[in-house]
Amino acid sequence: MELLDKLNWRYATKAMNGEKVAEDKIERILEAARLAPTSSGLQPFEIFVVKNQDIKEQIKPIAWNQSVITDCSHLLVFAAWDHYTPERINYMFDLTNDIRGFKNEGWENYRQMLLGMYPQKDPEENFIHASKQAYIAFTEAITAAAFEGVDATPLEGFEPDAVDKILNLREKGLRSAVLLPLGYRKTEEDWLVNLVKVRKPMEDLITIIE
């Protein structure tokens, strides 16, 4: 029940007070994102943690001038791979073998299957797929933030190309997918803070197939 209580507590915070979030909380939020499941375990994204106020100020105008961009403690930028390359796929398979300390024939066959499939696809298709994986980690970060008592504001309202340029993401083979400001709510300026959370009733959302 504690987790559900935290999820009922959280909302998309519209105003933050600038208070800094303790680094140990940020580390646990990031660790939750790192532990998120992804397709084939490839983790096709990176997370940029923006603490620099000047960079936040640069991002704010191309994010609908939302105050949480500059008033947050840490701004997380989830950036997905722009393409699945053999080098990226091999890195994750090699890492798995190194950590586990052995090679598995089935696993190596799976590697070859992915190498024969992903790199040949259109880069835009691969970016869309990678973005979906980034969103899984993004959701884990939101949940972890709620568990830590930290407010989070999921943001898709920004200009990805402009964020990519500010953070030099294209040079790294990455493209911004979604933003997540982390901080603490400024209750006196947040119109949403006292409104009842609204979600579909279970019967309109869930279908049980016996």
C-alpha positions as a Python dict, from the first residue, in 0.01 Angstrom:
ca = {
    (1, 'M'): (0, 0, 0),
    (2, 'E'): (291, 240, 62),
    (3, 'L'): (377, 251, -308),
    (4, 'L'): (14, 319, -404),
    (5, 'D'): (-3, 592, -141),
    (6, 'K'): (304, 756, -296),
    (7, 'L'): (156, 730, -645),
    (8, 'N'): (-163, 893, -522),
    (9, 'W'): (50, 1169, -364),
    (10, 'R'): (240, 1251, -684),
    (11, 'Y'): (109, 1470, -962),
    (12, 'A'): (259, 1661, -1254),
    (13, 'T'): (394, 1950, -1050),
    (14, 'K'): (339, 2285, -1220),
    (15, 'A'): (554, 2504, -993),
    (16, 'M'): (872, 2419, -803),
    (17, 'N'): (1041, 2617, -528),
    (18, 'G'): (1406, 2578, -627),
    (19, 'E'): (1497, 2369, -323),
    (20, 'K'): (1776, 2123, -394),
    (21, 'V'): (1708, 1751, -380),
    (22, 'A'): (1964, 1553, -180),
    (23, 'E'): (2211, 1374, -405),
    (24, 'D'): (2142, 1036, -244),
    (25, 'K'): (1778, 1067, -350),
    (26, 'I'): (1881, 1158, -704),
    (27, 'E'): (2115, 860, -713),
    (28, 'R'): (1835, 622, -612),
    (29, 'I'): (1601, 771, -872),
    (30, 'L'): (1866, 725, -1140),
    (31, 'E'): (1938, 373, -1021),
    (32, 'A'): (1569, 288, -1059),
    (33, 'A'): (1586, 415, -1417),
    (34, 'R'): (1903, 211, -1476),
    (35, 'L'): (1729, -103, -1353),
    (36, 'A'): (1432, -58, -1586),
    (37, 'P'): (1358, -341, -1828),
    (38, 'T'): (1432, -276, -2194),
    (39, 'S'): (1394, -472, -2516),
    (40, 'S'): (1671, -734, -2540),
    (41, 'G'): (1838, -563, -2244),
    (42, 'L'): (2004, -312, -2477),
    (43, 'Q'): (1921, 4, -2276),
    (44, 'P'): (1926, 215, -2594),
    (45, 'F'): (1935, 554, -2423),
    (46, 'E'): (2133, 777, -2191),
    (47, 'I'): (2018, 1011, -1915),
    (48, 'F'): (2165, 1359, -1883),
    (49, 'V'): (2134, 1520, -1540),
    (50, 'V'): (2133, 1896, -1583),
    (51, 'K'): (2223, 2088, -1269),
    (52, 'N'): (2380, 2383, -1449),
    (53, 'Q'): (2142, 2679, -1418),
    (54, 'D'): (2265, 2848, -1736),
    (55, 'I'): (2179, 2539, -1941),
    (56, 'K'): (1835, 2522, -1778),
    (57, 'E'): (1783, 2885, -1877),
    (58, 'Q'): (1872, 2797, -2237),
    (59, 'I'): (1623, 2508, -2240),
    (60, 'K'): (1332, 2698, -2083),
    (61, 'P'): (1237, 2909, -2392),
    (62, 'I'): (1225, 2601, -2613),
    (63, 'A'): (1015, 2416, -2353),
    (64, 'W'): (712, 2647, -2363),
    (65, 'N'): (875, 2869, -2098),
    (66, 'Q'): (766, 2628, -1827),
    (67, 'S'): (898, 2751, -1493),
    (68, 'V'): (976, 2402, -1364),
    (69, 'I'): (1266, 2386, -1612),
    (70, 'T'): (1456, 2656, -1424),
    (71, 'D'): (1302, 2614, -1078),
    (72, 'C'): (1370, 2243, -1051),
    (73, 'S'): (1667, 2099, -864),
    (74, 'H'): (1778, 1855, -1135),
    (75, 'L'): (1654, 1833, -1493),
    (76, 'L'): (1673, 1483, -1640),
    (77, 'V'): (1696, 1456, -2017),
    (78, 'F'): (1625, 1109, -2153),
    (79, 'A'): (1809, 1077, -2484),
    (80, 'A'): (1754, 774, -2707),
    (81, 'W'): (1996, 620, -2953),
    (82, 'D'): (1956, 765, -3300),
    (83, 'H'): (2019, 420, -3450),
    (84, 'Y'): (2096, 61, -3350),
    (85, 'T'): (2453, -5, -3466),
    (86, 'P'): (2659, -326, -3447),
    (87, 'E'): (2895, -151, -3205),
    (88, 'R'): (2615, -62, -2966),
    (89, 'I'): (2458, -406, -2980),
    (90, 'N'): (2791, -584, -2934),
    (91, 'Y'): (2880, -362, -2639),
    (92, 'M'): (2577, -475, -2440),
    (93, 'F'): (2623, -842, -2528),
    (94, 'D'): (2992, -828, -2440),
    (95, 'L'): (2912, -649, -2115),
    (96, 'T'): (2664, -922, -2025),
    (97, 'N'): (2921, -1193, -2094),
    (98, 'D'): (3186, -1012, -1889),
    (99, 'I'): (2959, -961, -1589),
    (100, 'R'): (2815, -1312, -1593),
    (101, 'G'): (3154, -1467, -1658),
    (102, 'F'): (3049, -1707, -1932),
    (103, 'K'): (2919, -1727, -2289),
    (104, 'N'): (2597, -1900, -2380),
    (105, 'E'): (2533, -2040, -2726),
    (106, 'G'): (2169, -1937, -2726),
    (107, 'W'): (2265, -1587, -2614),
    (108, 'E'): (2526, -1559, -2888),
    (109, 'N'): (2276, -1678, -3146),
    (110, 'Y'): (2039, -1409, -3024),
    (111, 'R'): (2318, -1152, -3067),
    (112, 'Q'): (2360, -1254, -3429),
    (113, 'M'): (1986, -1233, -3485),
    (114, 'L'): (1976, -874, -3358),
    (115, 'L'): (2286, -782, -3559),
    (116, 'G'): (2113, -913, -3868),
    (117, 'M'): (1794, -721, -3795),
    (118, 'Y'): (1832, -381, -3625),
    (119, 'P'): (2121, -211, -3808),
    (120, 'Q'): (1951, -272, -4142),
    (121, 'K'): (1634, -89, -4038),
    (122, 'D'): (1559, 275, -4110),
    (123, 'P'): (1728, 496, -3845),
    (124, 'E'): (1402, 678, -3772),
    (125, 'E'): (1226, 348, -3701),
    (126, 'N'): (1509, 250, -3469),
    (127, 'F'): (1498, 586, -3291),
    (128, 'I'): (1124, 546, -3228),
    (129, 'H'): (1187, 199, -3085),
    (130, 'A'): (1472, 327, -2868),
    (131, 'S'): (1254, 615, -2746),
    (132, 'K'): (993, 367, -2625),
    (133, 'Q'): (1262, 197, -2418),
    (134, 'A'): (1368, 532, -2275),
    (135, 'Y'): (1007, 591, -2169),
    (136, 'I'): (1013, 273, -1962),
    (137, 'A'): (1310, 405, -1764),
    (138, 'F'): (1143, 747, -1750),
    (139, 'T'): (838, 591, -1582),
    (140, 'E'): (1056, 407, -1333),
    (141, 'A'): (1222, 738, -1246),
    (142, 'I'): (884, 902, -1185),
    (143, 'T'): (780, 619, -956),
    (144, 'A'): (1111, 626, -770),
    (145, 'A'): (1083, 1003, -727),
    (146, 'A'): (739, 962, -572),
    (147, 'F'): (877, 698, -338),
    (148, 'E'): (1151, 944, -235),
    (149, 'G'): (898, 1223, -177),
    (150, 'V'): (1041, 1418, -470),
    (151, 'D'): (816, 1596, -717),
    (152, 'A'): (854, 1523, -1088),
    (153, 'T'): (700, 1681, -1396),
    (154, 'P'): (690, 1468, -1712),
    (155, 'L'): (750, 1699, -2010),
    (156, 'E'): (704, 1632, -2378),
    (157, 'G'): (638, 1998, -2454),
    (158, 'F'): (979, 2102, -2585),
    (159, 'E'): (1169, 2132, -2911),
    (160, 'P'): (1384, 1819, -2934),
    (161, 'D'): (1615, 1952, -3206),
    (162, 'A'): (1694, 2258, -2996),
    (163, 'V'): (1763, 2052, -2684),
    (164, 'D'): (1983, 1823, -2892),
    (165, 'K'): (2184, 2125, -3004),
    (166, 'I'): (2222, 2269, -2653),
    (167, 'L'): (2347, 1937, -2514),
    (168, 'N'): (2537, 1831, -2829),
    (169, 'L'): (2337, 1509, -2840),
    (170, 'R'): (2354, 1447, -3215),
    (171, 'E'): (2734, 1433, -3195),
    (172, 'K'): (2692, 1153, -2942),
    (173, 'G'): (2450, 960, -3164),
    (174, 'L'): (2156, 1055, -2942),
    (175, 'R'): (1827, 1242, -2970),
    (176, 'S'): (1625, 1385, -2681),
    (177, 'A'): (1302, 1198, -2612),
    (178, 'V'): (1149, 1335, -2292),
    (179, 'L'): (1235, 1564, -1998),
    (180, 'L'): (1184, 1515, -1625),
    (181, 'P'): (1239, 1807, -1387),
    (182, 'L'): (1288, 1692, -1026),
    (183, 'G'): (1236, 1914, -724),
    (184, 'Y'): (979, 2023, -468),
    (185, 'R'): (637, 2176, -523),
    (186, 'K'): (571, 2545, -465),
    (187, 'T'): (220, 2505, -334),
    (188, 'E'): (124, 2872, -329),
    (189, 'E'): (182, 2905, -705),
    (190, 'D'): (72, 2562, -829),
    (191, 'W'): (-287, 2560, -951),
    (192, 'L'): (-290, 2180, -966),
    (193, 'V'): (-163, 2099, -617),
    (194, 'N'): (-498, 2078, -437),
    (195, 'L'): (-707, 1930, -716),
    (196, 'V'): (-830, 1572, -682),
    (197, 'K'): (-637, 1322, -894),
    (198, 'V'): (-858, 1200, -1179),
    (199, 'R'): (-809, 863, -1346),
    (200, 'K'): (-1044, 630, -1530),
    (201, 'P'): (-1231, 389, -1305),
    (202, 'M'): (-1089, 37, -1311),
    (203, 'E'): (-1387, -101, -1503),
    (204, 'D'): (-1321, 144, -1789),
    (205, 'L'): (-949, 69, -1800),
    (206, 'I'): (-905, -299, -1722),
    (207, 'T'): (-1048, -594, -1912),
    (208, 'I'): (-1004, -938, -1757),
    (209, 'I'): (-982, -1223, -2008),
    (210, 'E'): (-1032, -1555, -1828),
}
